Amino acid sequence: MLQQPTLHLPGTHRTTVAVEFQRRITLNSSHAFDDQRSTFHSADFSFADTLLYFIVLKLLLKCSNEIHHSSVFTSPVLLMDCLNLFLLFTFTFACSSTISTRADLPGTWELVLADAGISSMHTAVTRFNTVVLLDRTNIGPSRKMLGRGRCRFDRNDRALKRDCYAHSAILDLQTNQIRPLMILTDTWCSSGQILADGTVLQTGGDLDGYKKIRKFSPCEANGLCDWVELDDVELVNGRWYGTDQILPDGSVIILGGKGANTVEYYPPRNGAVSFPFLADVEDKQMDNLYPYVHLLPNGHLFIFANDKAVMYDYETNKIAREYPPLDGGPRNYPSAGSSAMLALEGDFSTAVIVVCGGAQFGAFIQRSTDTPAHGSCGRIIATSADPTWEMEDMPFGRIMGDMVMLPTGDVLIINGAQAGTQGFEMASNPCLFPVLYRPTQPAGLRFMTLNPGNIPRMYHSTANLLPDGRVLIAGSNPHYFYKFKAEFPTELRIEAFSPEYLSSDRTNLRPVIEEIPETVRYGEAFDVFVTVPLPVVGILEVNLGNAPFATHSFQQGQRLVKLTVTPSVPDANGRYRVGCTAPPNGAVAPPSYYMAFVVNQGVPSVARWVHLIP
């Protein structure tokens, strides 16, 4: 009788094999049910999946015990059976996880445009339901011609002296058609804001754009509106990596930038004013650029740079309050995560600021592309008498993530990378999974992982809320020029992400705004009339969201205001009437055009544009 051959593993004892086998089993099973840092959460698995995993896991553990207690040299048949079972477990988990993440996680993706012709570094939505896309000029040829013999001539341009290519464009959301726009001066790493009349104000940049002020007055989608570069006024200090914020009176404060530790205003007011805070927080790799600026409902500004924040009284040019430092390292360019002010509501006296993600200090100096990003978030009640940071952890470390205020008051965190830093070709490991931050949930339960995309959105990508509730995703060019043959190529595709509230099973809850005033004044009472397929249960919210200027993982000027409303009342025409009161003043909501959403049980309507005026 032939003796069964044994497997001799040089230098390996049977105990070592069993221990290693058990270690691998435990490692894989722990990954499956780690709900803090894993891509997949236990809530994403069905009961049948979970039962299957535990059954197979039990068999694997039994298998490893038999290896441990077998003869000195392990039977190859036993070992192979166990290894095959282990591979089956791994394969089953991987397949089920892939199906779960793609089919079961909330949210859907769609390709809006396969080739926009330009990669949008800066993006803004207009009241005509168009989107302004803006890159930089000295980048060489784009994929979109200006047409009609239009060309830009610049003898100092690093790439093209005679440039007939578009570096800005307007996207019609109705037709998804692109029309080229003409920008003359360099808008690289510039800033912007939407003015009270809906005009896009654009400030600064590099080289010939350093002190430039530009305007885009939007028009109907079939119009011919274009950029206008102002010749009668310019910035006092050049602004490269600065931030703009509209103020209660409709003017705009322009703050910071490389080497510009000052503030100034548009329309101009008495030149530039020193702002030493920005110099105080600068470190060896800067980390004070593109400061996060939020207009508080008390009329002061919350300004965050590096890891510190102040409340700034711009009227007197004094620091009204210093906040405690935020743990976790630098948070602004070139180490930027992102920031958002949560929805203002109730009596509008409370403002909560959230700052999430960022690169580790030193990653930029060392040009390290694989240094893991921070996953921590700080949350602070900026208007509190004794403000402190409440710390939370996202499911993923993330740099260059955009924080987009949704009509519901939740925050979508999207785009970015899990390692490296901002800068050309300085990041890796794209973070394809969006995350929903739900402010009203208890700490520890606020983050929800959403359905991943498949297009890396790295440096110079943007995210903007659209009037239909989707979020437009554009850009990503981590290269000095356009580069299409690279691990992370220049991205010309435009996508839209639809949060779970747009899923088909919630269609019957989605309100339709039938009637709303086009213009409302501060403190004015007005009615909104809506229809809803199913009977209304609970309060219909009416929320105003503005159109921010998105660039470098920060939505400059972003704001959501939840209006005071009365319970909805059905009328004789099958509609519901909701009584609303407009925001009380410009500190709560600066004058401008707002997207007015009616929200029913977490499901928003398509917005109607409302002009809020004094």
ZATI-804192 format. One record per residue (C-alpha): x, y, z. Coordinates in steps of 0.05 Angstrom, whole numbers, m for minus. Layout:
<pts>
+--------+--------+--------+
|      x |      y |      z |
+--------+--------+--------+
|      X |      Y |      Z |
...
+--------+--------+--------+
</pts>
This chain:
<pts>
+--------+--------+--------+
|      x |      y |      z |
+--------+--------+--------+
|      0 |      0 |      0 |
|     29 |     66 |    m22 |
|     40 |    115 |     33 |
|      8 |    184 |     23 |
|     63 |    234 |      6 |
|     75 |    291 |     54 |
|     91 |    363 |     39 |
|    158 |    386 |     64 |
|    163 |    461 |     74 |
|    237 |    476 |     86 |
|    245 |    513 |    152 |
|    169 |    513 |    165 |
|    138 |    475 |    223 |
|     65 |    453 |    222 |
|     49 |    502 |    278 |
|     76 |    560 |    236 |
|     32 |    539 |    178 |
|    m30 |    536 |    222 |
|    m15 |    602 |    256 |
|     m3 |    636 |    189 |
|    m67 |    605 |    161 |
|   m107 |    629 |    221 |
|    m76 |    698 |    216 |
|    m98 |    705 |    144 |
|   m168 |    681 |    160 |
|   m174 |    730 |    217 |
|   m146 |    786 |    175 |
|   m196 |    776 |    119 |
|   m256 |    767 |    165 |
|   m238 |    829 |    205 |
|   m234 |    870 |    140 |
|   m304 |    846 |    122 |
|   m335 |    874 |    185 |
|   m293 |    935 |    203 |
|   m343 |    991 |    200 |
|   m295 |   1047 |    214 |
|   m239 |   1045 |    164 |
|   m258 |    992 |    114 |
|   m288 |   1008 |     47 |
|   m344 |    960 |     63 |
|   m389 |    963 |    124 |
|   m428 |    908 |    158 |
|   m492 |    944 |    140 |
|   m475 |    934 |     67 |
|   m481 |    857 |     73 |
|   m546 |    818 |     70 |
|   m563 |    768 |    124 |
|   m549 |    711 |     76 |
|   m480 |    739 |     59 |
|   m463 |    746 |    133 |
|   m487 |    675 |    148 |
|   m446 |    648 |     90 |
|   m383 |    683 |    115 |
|   m390 |    656 |    185 |
|   m402 |    585 |    160 |
|   m342 |    586 |    114 |
|   m301 |    620 |    168 |
|   m319 |    565 |    218 |
|   m297 |    512 |    167 |
|   m232 |    549 |    156 |
|   m217 |    552 |    230 |
|   m232 |    478 |    236 |
|   m186 |    465 |    177 |
|   m130 |    505 |    209 |
|   m138 |    467 |    274 |
|   m132 |    401 |    237 |
|    m68 |    426 |    206 |
|    m43 |    445 |    274 |
|    m58 |    377 |    305 |
|    m38 |    334 |    245 |
|     28 |    297 |    238 |
|     94 |    332 |    238 |
|     91 |    341 |    163 |
|     24 |    366 |    138 |
|    m14 |    325 |     87 |
|    m14 |    362 |     19 |
|    m85 |    340 |      7 |
|   m108 |    370 |     73 |
|    m67 |    433 |     61 |
|    m93 |    441 |    m10 |
|   m165 |    431 |     12 |
|   m157 |    484 |     64 |
|   m122 |    532 |     16 |
|   m178 |    521 |    m35 |
|   m230 |    536 |     18 |
|   m191 |    598 |     38 |
|   m188 |    622 |    m35 |
|   m263 |    608 |    m43 |
|   m277 |    650 |     19 |
|   m233 |    707 |     m8 |
|   m263 |    704 |    m77 |
|   m334 |    702 |    m50 |
|   m320 |    761 |     m5 |
|   m288 |    801 |    m60 |
|   m344 |    788 |   m110 |
|   m399 |    801 |    m59 |
|   m363 |    864 |    m36 |
|   m357 |    890 |   m107 |
|   m430 |    877 |   m121 |
|   m449 |    909 |    m55 |
|   m409 |    972 |    m66 |
|   m432 |    983 |   m137 |
|   m505 |    963 |   m130 |
|   m523 |    973 |    m57 |
|   m487 |   1036 |    m35 |
|   m528 |   1099 |    m43 |
|   m522 |   1147 |   m102 |
|   m513 |   1140 |   m177 |
|   m464 |   1167 |   m228 |
|   m475 |   1191 |   m299 |
|   m431 |   1218 |   m354 |
|   m455 |   1287 |   m373 |
|   m404 |   1303 |   m426 |
|   m350 |   1258 |   m455 |
|   m305 |   1315 |   m476 |
|   m314 |   1386 |   m451 |
|   m252 |   1409 |   m488 |
|   m222 |   1440 |   m425 |
|   m207 |   1416 |   m355 |
|   m244 |   1460 |   m306 |
|   m200 |   1486 |   m249 |
|   m255 |   1535 |   m227 |
|   m330 |   1523 |   m235 |
|   m392 |   1564 |   m220 |
|   m467 |   1553 |   m233 |
|   m508 |   1612 |   m260 |
|   m581 |   1631 |   m251 |
|   m593 |   1613 |   m324 |
|   m579 |   1540 |   m308 |
|   m512 |   1543 |   m343 |
|   m444 |   1527 |   m314 |
|   m381 |   1569 |   m323 |
|   m319 |   1526 |   m333 |
|   m252 |   1560 |   m325 |
|   m180 |   1535 |   m331 |
|   m116 |   1576 |   m339 |
|    m89 |   1609 |   m401 |
|    m15 |   1592 |   m404 |
|    m27 |   1517 |   m408 |
|    m19 |   1507 |   m483 |
|    m71 |   1478 |   m529 |
|   m137 |   1454 |   m500 |
|   m184 |   1409 |   m539 |
|   m233 |   1466 |   m555 |
|   m221 |   1521 |   m606 |
|   m246 |   1591 |   m595 |
|   m273 |   1594 |   m667 |
|   m292 |   1652 |   m712 |
|   m220 |   1673 |   m720 |
|   m213 |   1692 |   m647 |
|   m144 |   1685 |   m617 |
|   m106 |   1711 |   m557 |
|    m38 |   1742 |   m569 |
|     13 |   1742 |   m512 |
|     87 |   1746 |   m526 |
|    101 |   1726 |   m454 |
|     59 |   1663 |   m456 |
|    101 |   1602 |   m437 |
|     66 |   1556 |   m485 |
|     31 |   1594 |   m542 |
|     45 |   1665 |   m565 |
|    m16 |   1661 |   m612 |
|    m69 |   1621 |   m575 |
|   m134 |   1604 |   m611 |
|   m156 |   1553 |   m560 |
|   m211 |   1562 |   m508 |
|   m191 |   1561 |   m434 |
|   m261 |   1575 |   m410 |
|   m329 |   1551 |   m432 |
|   m403 |   1553 |   m414 |
|   m442 |   1488 |   m405 |
|   m517 |   1488 |   m420 |
|   m548 |   1440 |   m370 |
|   m610 |   1431 |   m413 |
|   m573 |   1407 |   m475 |
|   m504 |   1390 |   m447 |
|   m475 |   1432 |   m502 |
|   m410 |   1472 |   m493 |
|   m396 |   1542 |   m519 |
|   m325 |   1569 |   m515 |
|   m310 |   1632 |   m477 |
|   m250 |   1678 |   m485 |
|   m206 |   1693 |   m425 |
|   m146 |   1738 |   m438 |
|   m104 |   1738 |   m374 |
|    m79 |   1680 |   m333 |
|   m129 |   1653 |   m282 |
|    m84 |   1600 |   m253 |
|   m103 |   1588 |   m179 |
|   m147 |   1650 |   m176 |
|   m210 |   1663 |   m136 |
|   m282 |   1684 |   m147 |
|   m352 |   1698 |   m122 |
|   m423 |   1709 |   m147 |
|   m444 |   1782 |   m139 |
|   m513 |   1807 |   m117 |
|   m535 |   1815 |   m190 |
|   m513 |   1744 |   m208 |
|   m449 |   1766 |   m242 |
|   m388 |   1720 |   m233 |
|   m331 |   1761 |   m203 |
|   m262 |   1731 |   m217 |
|   m199 |   1758 |   m184 |
|   m124 |   1748 |   m190 |
|    m83 |   1691 |   m218 |
|    m12 |   1686 |   m242 |
|     33 |   1729 |   m287 |
|    m10 |   1779 |   m326 |
|    m70 |   1758 |   m285 |
|    m38 |   1772 |   m218 |
|    m76 |   1837 |   m205 |
|   m132 |   1827 |   m255 |
|   m207 |   1832 |   m241 |
|   m254 |   1799 |   m289 |
|   m330 |   1793 |   m295 |
|   m377 |   1745 |   m329 |
|   m449 |   1770 |   m333 |
|   m489 |   1707 |   m349 |
|   m543 |   1704 |   m402 |
|   m592 |   1654 |   m430 |
|   m560 |   1591 |   m456 |
|   m568 |   1613 |   m528 |
|   m536 |   1682 |   m514 |
|   m466 |   1706 |   m529 |
|   m444 |   1732 |   m461 |
|   m369 |   1727 |   m449 |
|   m314 |   1747 |   m401 |
|   m298 |   1821 |   m392 |
|   m230 |   1840 |   m363 |
|   m234 |   1906 |   m326 |
|   m185 |   1959 |   m347 |
|   m207 |   2015 |   m301 |
|   m193 |   1979 |   m236 |
|   m145 |   1926 |   m211 |
|   m126 |   1891 |   m146 |
|    m81 |   1931 |    m99 |
|    m42 |   1868 |    m82 |
|    m33 |   1811 |   m131 |
|    m74 |   1751 |   m110 |
|    m50 |   1680 |   m125 |
|    m86 |   1627 |    m83 |
|   m132 |   1678 |    m50 |
|   m204 |   1672 |    m26 |
|   m266 |   1715 |    m41 |
|   m328 |   1722 |      3 |
|   m390 |   1764 |    m10 |
|   m410 |   1809 |     49 |
|   m477 |   1830 |     77 |
|   m479 |   1893 |     35 |
|   m463 |   1856 |    m30 |
|   m390 |   1878 |    m34 |
|   m335 |   1825 |    m35 |
|   m275 |   1817 |     11 |
|   m213 |   1789 |    m24 |
|   m166 |   1757 |     24 |
|    m97 |   1726 |     24 |
|    m56 |   1694 |    m30 |
|     17 |   1677 |    m37 |
|     57 |   1733 |     m5 |
|     m6 |   1775 |      5 |
|    m23 |   1778 |     79 |
|    m75 |   1831 |     68 |
|   m149 |   1840 |     53 |
|   m181 |   1886 |      2 |
|   m250 |   1895 |    m28 |
|   m290 |   1899 |    m91 |
|   m315 |   1952 |   m104 |
|   m249 |   1981 |    m78 |
|   m246 |   2012 |     m9 |
|   m184 |   2052 |     12 |
|   m133 |   2002 |    m14 |
|   m108 |   1939 |     20 |
|   m109 |   1928 |     95 |
|    m57 |   1888 |    133 |
|    m81 |   1822 |    161 |
|    m23 |   1793 |    203 |
|    m60 |   1729 |    221 |
|    m42 |   1699 |    153 |
|     32 |   1713 |    164 |
|     29 |   1685 |    235 |
|      2 |   1617 |    212 |
|     49 |   1609 |    152 |
|     98 |   1551 |    159 |
|    156 |   1525 |    117 |
|    109 |   1499 |     64 |
|     60 |   1558 |     70 |
|     m5 |   1522 |     89 |
|    m40 |   1589 |     93 |
|    m63 |   1594 |     21 |
|   m135 |   1591 |     m2 |
|   m158 |   1606 |     70 |
|   m227 |   1580 |     88 |
|   m273 |   1641 |     98 |
|   m345 |   1637 |    123 |
|   m391 |   1696 |    135 |
|   m422 |   1686 |    204 |
|   m494 |   1707 |    218 |
|   m467 |   1760 |    267 |
|   m434 |   1795 |    208 |
|   m362 |   1775 |    225 |
|   m318 |   1727 |    186 |
|   m294 |   1659 |    208 |
|   m225 |   1652 |    176 |
|   m186 |   1587 |    180 |
|   m114 |   1578 |    156 |
|    m65 |   1521 |    170 |
|    m92 |   1495 |    236 |
|   m118 |   1559 |    267 |
|   m179 |   1603 |    262 |
|   m202 |   1672 |    282 |
|   m266 |   1712 |    281 |
|   m251 |   1775 |    242 |
|   m288 |   1841 |    247 |
|   m272 |   1869 |    179 |
|   m306 |   1935 |    193 |
|   m255 |   1952 |    247 |
|   m199 |   1907 |    221 |
|   m194 |   1872 |    288 |
|   m193 |   1800 |    311 |
|   m256 |   1791 |    352 |
|   m238 |   1721 |    376 |
|   m184 |   1669 |    371 |
|   m207 |   1597 |    367 |
|   m167 |   1538 |    395 |
|   m122 |   1504 |    344 |
|   m150 |   1444 |    307 |
|   m112 |   1379 |    318 |
|    m89 |   1338 |    259 |
|    m39 |   1381 |    222 |
|    m47 |   1433 |    167 |
|   m113 |   1437 |    130 |
|   m102 |   1491 |     76 |
|    m64 |   1493 |     11 |
|    m18 |   1458 |     m3 |
|    m43 |   1409 |     50 |
|   m117 |   1423 |     39 |
|   m176 |   1382 |     60 |
|   m239 |   1424 |     56 |
|   m289 |   1463 |     98 |
|   m363 |   1480 |    100 |
|   m409 |   1520 |    144 |
|   m471 |   1479 |    161 |
|   m541 |   1503 |    144 |
|   m565 |   1565 |    182 |
|   m634 |   1554 |    212 |
|   m680 |   1571 |    271 |
|   m664 |   1641 |    295 |
|   m601 |   1641 |    253 |
|   m557 |   1658 |    312 |
|   m515 |   1594 |    310 |
|   m462 |   1577 |    259 |
|   m426 |   1510 |    258 |
|   m362 |   1501 |    217 |
|   m333 |   1435 |    195 |
|   m262 |   1424 |    170 |
|   m244 |   1355 |    142 |
|   m182 |   1320 |    116 |
|   m114 |   1346 |     95 |
|    m43 |   1324 |     81 |
|      9 |   1309 |    133 |
|     59 |   1365 |    145 |
|    122 |   1353 |    104 |
|     89 |   1316 |     47 |
|     92 |   1378 |      3 |
|    165 |   1395 |     20 |
|    187 |   1323 |      9 |
|    144 |   1315 |    m53 |
|    117 |   1252 |    m22 |
|     60 |   1222 |    m63 |
|     47 |   1163 |    m16 |
|     43 |   1196 |     52 |
|    m27 |   1178 |     78 |
|    m77 |   1235 |     83 |
|   m113 |   1254 |    147 |
|   m183 |   1226 |    158 |
|   m201 |   1271 |    216 |
|   m254 |   1326 |    217 |
|   m262 |   1383 |    266 |
|   m330 |   1412 |    281 |
|   m339 |   1476 |    320 |
|   m396 |   1522 |    339 |
|   m364 |   1586 |    317 |
|   m415 |   1630 |    351 |
|   m411 |   1595 |    418 |
|   m387 |   1633 |    480 |
|   m337 |   1577 |    493 |
|   m322 |   1544 |    426 |
|   m284 |   1478 |    423 |
|   m269 |   1429 |    367 |
|   m307 |   1364 |    366 |
|   m265 |   1312 |    330 |
|   m293 |   1259 |    283 |
|   m262 |   1210 |    233 |
|   m283 |   1201 |    161 |
|   m284 |   1130 |    132 |
|   m224 |   1150 |     89 |
|   m165 |   1196 |     94 |
|   m174 |   1249 |     41 |
|   m139 |   1310 |     12 |
|   m169 |   1355 |    m41 |
|   m240 |   1333 |    m25 |
|   m297 |   1380 |    m41 |
|   m351 |   1392 |     13 |
|   m417 |   1408 |    m22 |
|   m478 |   1432 |     17 |
|   m538 |   1392 |     m7 |
|   m609 |   1420 |     m6 |
|   m625 |   1376 |     54 |
|   m570 |   1405 |     98 |
|   m526 |   1344 |     91 |
|   m456 |   1353 |     64 |
|   m428 |   1312 |      6 |
|   m352 |   1301 |     10 |
|   m327 |   1280 |    m58 |
|   m264 |   1280 |   m103 |
|   m192 |   1279 |    m79 |
|   m138 |   1229 |    m60 |
|   m119 |   1186 |     m1 |
|    m45 |   1201 |     m3 |
|      4 |   1256 |    m21 |
|    m10 |   1330 |    m23 |
|    m34 |   1385 |    m70 |
|     10 |   1406 |   m128 |
|     29 |   1379 |   m196 |
|     36 |   1302 |   m194 |
|     40 |   1303 |   m119 |
|    m17 |   1255 |    m99 |
|    m36 |   1182 |   m108 |
|    m90 |   1132 |    m89 |
|   m152 |   1169 |   m113 |
|   m210 |   1169 |    m65 |
|   m267 |   1145 |   m110 |
|   m318 |   1137 |    m54 |
|   m360 |   1198 |    m38 |
|   m381 |   1206 |     35 |
|   m445 |   1236 |     62 |
|   m438 |   1277 |    126 |
|   m504 |   1279 |    164 |
|   m498 |   1336 |    215 |
|   m560 |   1318 |    255 |
|   m538 |   1247 |    271 |
|   m500 |   1231 |    335 |
|   m425 |   1234 |    334 |
|   m396 |   1170 |    307 |
|   m456 |   1158 |    261 |
|   m452 |   1220 |    217 |
|   m413 |   1191 |    158 |
|   m443 |   1146 |    105 |
|   m401 |   1116 |     49 |
|   m433 |   1124 |    m20 |
|   m429 |   1091 |    m88 |
|   m359 |   1101 |   m117 |
|   m343 |   1132 |   m184 |
|   m290 |   1105 |   m231 |
|   m256 |   1169 |   m255 |
|   m201 |   1195 |   m209 |
|   m212 |   1268 |   m192 |
|   m146 |   1293 |   m165 |
|   m113 |   1362 |   m164 |
|   m154 |   1417 |   m198 |
|   m222 |   1383 |   m196 |
|   m287 |   1415 |   m175 |
|   m357 |   1398 |   m149 |
|   m420 |   1442 |   m153 |
|   m492 |   1433 |   m132 |
|   m541 |   1438 |   m190 |
|   m613 |   1463 |   m188 |
|   m640 |   1393 |   m199 |
|   m603 |   1367 |   m137 |
|   m547 |   1331 |   m173 |
|   m474 |   1349 |   m162 |
|   m433 |   1366 |   m223 |
|   m362 |   1338 |   m222 |
|   m310 |   1369 |   m268 |
|   m236 |   1377 |   m278 |
|   m174 |   1341 |   m251 |
|   m109 |   1361 |   m282 |
|    m49 |   1343 |   m237 |
|      0 |   1364 |   m292 |
|     30 |   1430 |   m313 |
|      4 |   1422 |   m384 |
|    m51 |   1377 |   m411 |
|    m25 |   1306 |   m407 |
|    m69 |   1248 |   m430 |
|    m19 |   1190 |   m424 |
|     m8 |   1186 |   m350 |
|    m31 |   1147 |   m290 |
|    m78 |   1204 |   m273 |
|    m88 |   1239 |   m340 |
|   m117 |   1308 |   m352 |
|   m192 |   1298 |   m346 |
|   m240 |   1329 |   m396 |
|   m301 |   1287 |   m378 |
|   m357 |   1318 |   m337 |
|   m399 |   1275 |   m292 |
|   m459 |   1284 |   m246 |
|   m469 |   1248 |   m180 |
|   m541 |   1238 |   m157 |
|   m550 |   1230 |    m82 |
|   m597 |   1178 |    m55 |
|   m654 |   1228 |    m51 |
|   m659 |   1225 |   m127 |
|   m669 |   1149 |   m129 |
|   m730 |   1124 |   m166 |
|   m762 |   1096 |   m103 |
|   m769 |   1168 |    m76 |
|   m801 |   1198 |   m138 |
|   m869 |   1200 |   m106 |
|   m841 |   1243 |    m50 |
|   m808 |   1295 |    m95 |
|   m844 |   1362 |    m93 |
|   m854 |   1406 |   m154 |
|   m852 |   1481 |   m144 |
|   m913 |   1509 |   m180 |
|   m908 |   1581 |   m157 |
|   m855 |   1622 |   m121 |
|   m837 |   1696 |   m123 |
|   m778 |   1713 |   m168 |
|   m755 |   1767 |   m120 |
|   m761 |   1772 |    m44 |
|   m737 |   1823 |      6 |
|   m705 |   1812 |     74 |
|   m757 |   1793 |    126 |
|   m813 |   1789 |     75 |
|   m869 |   1738 |     84 |
|   m886 |   1700 |     20 |
|   m920 |   1637 |     m2 |
|   m894 |   1578 |    m42 |
|   m942 |   1531 |    m77 |
|   m921 |   1460 |    m91 |
|   m951 |   1394 |   m114 |
|   m929 |   1326 |    m88 |
|   m950 |   1258 |   m117 |
|   m963 |   1228 |    m48 |
|   m999 |   1264 |     10 |
|   m953 |   1308 |     51 |
|   m934 |   1282 |    119 |
|   m896 |   1329 |    163 |
|   m864 |   1396 |    148 |
|   m844 |   1418 |     78 |
|   m778 |   1455 |     84 |
|   m760 |   1514 |     39 |
|   m684 |   1521 |     35 |
|   m642 |   1572 |     m1 |
|   m575 |   1550 |    m29 |
|   m529 |   1598 |    m64 |
|   m482 |   1585 |   m122 |
|   m410 |   1586 |    m96 |
|   m345 |   1592 |   m135 |
|   m312 |   1523 |   m131 |
|   m237 |   1517 |   m136 |
|   m181 |   1478 |   m101 |
|   m228 |   1436 |    m57 |
|   m265 |   1496 |    m28 |
|   m332 |   1526 |    m47 |
|   m319 |   1600 |    m38 |
|   m381 |   1635 |    m10 |
|   m422 |   1571 |     m2 |
|   m486 |   1578 |     40 |
|   m551 |   1542 |     56 |
|   m606 |   1577 |     94 |
|   m668 |   1540 |    120 |
|   m726 |   1589 |    121 |
|   m777 |   1595 |    175 |
|   m840 |   1562 |    148 |
|   m911 |   1547 |    168 |
|   m943 |   1478 |    161 |
|   m965 |   1465 |     89 |
|  m1039 |   1474 |     74 |
|  m1074 |   1441 |     15 |
|  m1114 |   1487 |    m31 |
|  m1172 |   1475 |    m79 |
|  m1126 |   1464 |   m138 |
|  m1090 |   1403 |   m110 |
|  m1030 |   1443 |    m88 |
|   m998 |   1456 |    m20 |
|   m985 |   1526 |      4 |
|   m924 |   1537 |     48 |
|   m917 |   1603 |     84 |
|   m845 |   1628 |     86 |
|   m806 |   1685 |    117 |
|   m744 |   1710 |     80 |
|   m678 |   1715 |    116 |
|   m675 |   1775 |    162 |
|   m612 |   1808 |    136 |
|   m550 |   1803 |     93 |
|   m508 |   1771 |    148 |
|   m553 |   1710 |    146 |
|   m559 |   1710 |     70 |
|   m520 |   1762 |     28 |
|   m559 |   1792 |    m29 |
|   m555 |   1748 |    m91 |
|   m592 |   1695 |   m131 |
|   m608 |   1632 |    m92 |
|   m633 |   1564 |   m112 |
|   m699 |   1554 |    m73 |
|   m711 |   1481 |    m58 |
|   m773 |   1452 |    m26 |
|   m754 |   1390 |     14 |
|   m804 |   1335 |     31 |
|   m780 |   1280 |     78 |
|   m709 |   1291 |     55 |
|   m726 |   1294 |    m19 |
|   m714 |   1362 |    m53 |
|   m752 |   1392 |   m111 |
|   m719 |   1420 |   m172 |
|   m699 |   1490 |   m150 |
|   m726 |   1555 |   m175 |
|   m680 |   1616 |   m175 |
|   m700 |   1671 |   m127 |
|   m668 |   1739 |   m123 |
|   m657 |   1760 |    m51 |
|   m651 |   1836 |    m44 |
|   m649 |   1888 |     13 |
+--------+--------+--------+
</pts>
